[in-house]
């Protein structure tokens, strides 16, 4: 029987936890790669996502919150520069096309809305999501989920110049939760997320409870320190709540 948790506030990660971010990214990449090949036949499509990730990590190391400190067009310029592509008009056209396909294919997981509805009113709900403000706010709008959360408790990394796994973003979330309801102690906070290090380990290091959303039954080592629960869909969260 799972150990029961009695939080005052429950915060969620967004991408990979509430919504299917991976499918939207894969479909967007598949849509723009033929456009790139038509102009640059030698473009190595296998590097498309790894080059984008490389920009993210380099920017993050340089300016704290990382990619949040640079605009979309500059992010794409740096990524394509790794393969010698410098035509900014073409790069902006690609970024626009990628964004359209990505948002058109961004969906909540089937149970997410019902779970949020069931939790709303019983707990202070919140969200901590890494990423630039305009991008993450765009996702939240497309998914139509802002109304489940108090305005103060939707925390977007790019808007506060903090990023998970920085413990300061969890401290900020706890402080904001206390402005919505009664003040919270770390042991009265619960974080629900799919990333072992950024979500689970960081939340546990902040003194919070944490539930690991392992949707695809990953064989990877469990988070260290471990989550207090491992679930494969959000409905299973209720097994841990009083």
N, C-alpha and C positions, 0 to 999 in steps of 0.2 A: 504494500500500500504506500503510495507516495507521501512524503512528508508535506503536511499542510503549511501554507504560507498565509500570513495575515497582513498584507500590505495596505497602506493608505493610498498609495499611488502606483500605477502601472504604466511604465514607459515602453514604447515599442520602437524598434528599428523599422525602416520603411522598405528598402530594396531587398528582396529575398526573404522578407519576413511577412509583410502585409501584401506585397505585390510581386508579380513575376517579372522582375527586372531583367533576368538573364535572357528570356525569350525575346523581349523587346530589343535588346542589344544585338542579339544574333540576327534577327530579321532585318534590323536597320543596316547592319554590316553587309548582309547578303544583298541588300538592295543597292548599295552604293559601290560595291566592288566592281560590278560590270561597267559602271560609269567610269571608274578610274582606269580600268583596263582598256577601255576604248580610246582613252587619251594617252595612257602610259602602259603599253603592253608588257613591259618588264616589271611592273609593280608586283611586289611579293605580298600577296593577299594573306599569307600565313602570318605575317608580321603586323597586320592591321591593328588588332587589339593589343598586342604586346607593346607596340610603339606608343599607343595611347596610354597604356598603363605606365610606361617608362616616363612619359611626360608628367603624369600625375605624381609619381614617386619623387622625381627630381624637383618638381615645384614644391611639393610638400616639405622636402628637406630644406629648401632654401627659405621659404617664407611661412613657416609655421603651419597654417591651415592649408598650405599647398595650392592645389589647383584653384581653390576658391579665390586666390589672390590675382589670378589672371583671367581675362575674358575668354569667351568661347572661341573667337577667331584666332587669338594668340595660341590657345591650347592646340587647335587643329594645325596651325602653322608649324608649331614645334614638332608635332607628330609626323607630319609629311616631310619635314626637312630631313628626317632620318633616312628617307629614300630619295632625297635629291629633288623633291617636288616643291616649287616655290611660287607657283602661279596663284596669287591670293584670290583673284576673282573665281578661279576654279575651286579653290579650297573652300571659300565661303558658300559657293553653290552646293558643294558636297555636304557641308555642315548643315545647311538648310534642309536638304533632302533627307539626310540621316535623322535629323530631329523630327521631321514630319512622320517618317515611318516608325520611329521609336515610340512616339506618343500614341500613334494609331494602334500600336500593338502592346500597350501597357495596360495590364489588367490586375485587379485584385485577385488573390487566391480565392477559391470558391467560398470558403468559410469566413473570410476576413470580416466582411460587413456584418454578418450576423453576430460574430464574436464581439465586435466593437459595440454593437447595439446592446448586447446583453450586459456588457461591463459598464456602459455609460450610466452614470447616476449612482452606481455602487462604489466606484473608485474614482479618484482623480486620474484621468488619462493624459498621457503625454507621448511625445515622439522625439527621438534624437536621431537625426539623419545626416550623414556626411555628404558633402557635395556643395556646389555653388548655389547661392540663394535662388537665382532665377530658374535654374534647372529643377531643383527640388520643389520649389513652390509650383512650378509647372506640373510636375508629377502629381502633387497633392490635389491640384485643381482638376486635372484630367480624371483622377480616381474618385473625386467628389467625396473626400473623407474629412475635410477640415472641421466640419460641424460636430464630429465626435470628440474633439479636443478643445479645451480652453485655448484662446489665442496665445496666452503667455507660455503654454507648455508645448507648443510646436517649436522645437529648437533645431534650426538648420545651421550646420557648421559654418557655412560661408557668411552667415549673417552675424555670427558672434565671434568669429576669428578663433574658434576652437574646433578640434576634431577628435572624435573617438580614435584611439583609446586614451586621450588625455583625461585624467581624472577631474580636471577643472570643469569639463562640460557636464559631468555627472553632478558635481557640486552645484552648478548653475541650475540644472534641471530640478534638483531637490529644493533649492531656494524658491524657484518659480512655482513648484507644486505647493509649497507652503503659503504662497500668496493667493492661491485659488481656494484651498481648504485650510485645515489646521496645519501648523508647522510639522514637518516630517523629520524623523531621524533616519540615518542610513538604513537601519534594519527594518524600516517601514516602507522601503522603496523596492520595487521589482522591475527588472529590465528583461525584456523578451526580444531575442535577436538570433540571427542565424550565423553570425561571424564569431568564431571561437575566441579570437584574441580581442577584437575591437568591441564586441558586445558582451560576451560572457566573462572573460577574464578581467576586462577593465571594470565592469560593473561590480564584480566580486571584490576587486582591489579597492573599490570605493566604499565597500561595506554594504552594498546592496545584495538582495537576493537576485538570482538570475536563472532564467529558463532558456535552454538551448533549443532552437528550432532546427532540427536536423531533418528537413523534409525528404531528402533523398537517401536517407540511411547511410550516410557517409561512413567509410571504414577508417577515417582518420582518427588519430588519438583524440580522446575527449579533451575538452578545455582543462587547463591547469592554472588556477584552481578549478575544480569541476563545477559545472552548473548544479543547481539543486534539483533540476529536472531536465529530462530530454524528451521532447515531443516531436511528432512528425506532421502534425497540423495544429492549428491554433485551437481547435475544439478541445484538444487534450489539455489545454491550459487549466480548464476548470477542475481537473483531477487534483490540482495542487492548491486550489483556493478554497477557503472556508466560506 
